[in-house]
């Protein structure tokens, strides 16, 4: 899975609220399109030894992170979308992927040269 936001290994929720003005919400929205365009949904998962904050950039990502079979505690946040994309390097990663060849054949051609 996805695009993680940096911060302390513990206390990520408090860090995102204090530093970036994130807002805690009780649960993710019923549908991804219900998230305001200017906001980003962040899921903080407590793995016991550390916490991860992940940017939910799509409905699929939101569904994966909201897996009811996963026992780990989750806290959901909304924060400024531009800040989330910058912190998680979301746009940088997409730009890098666009530079990569899109077909297996082009990978082989590059290896042969």
Secondary structure as UniProt FT lines:
FT   STRAND          3..5
FT   HELIX           12..20
FT   STRAND          23..25
FT   HELIX           32..34
FT   TURN            37..38
FT   STRAND          39..46
FT   STRAND          51..56
FT   HELIX           59..65
FT   TURN            68..69
FT   STRAND          73..80
FT   HELIX           81..88
FT   HELIX           90..99
FT   HELIX           104..112
//
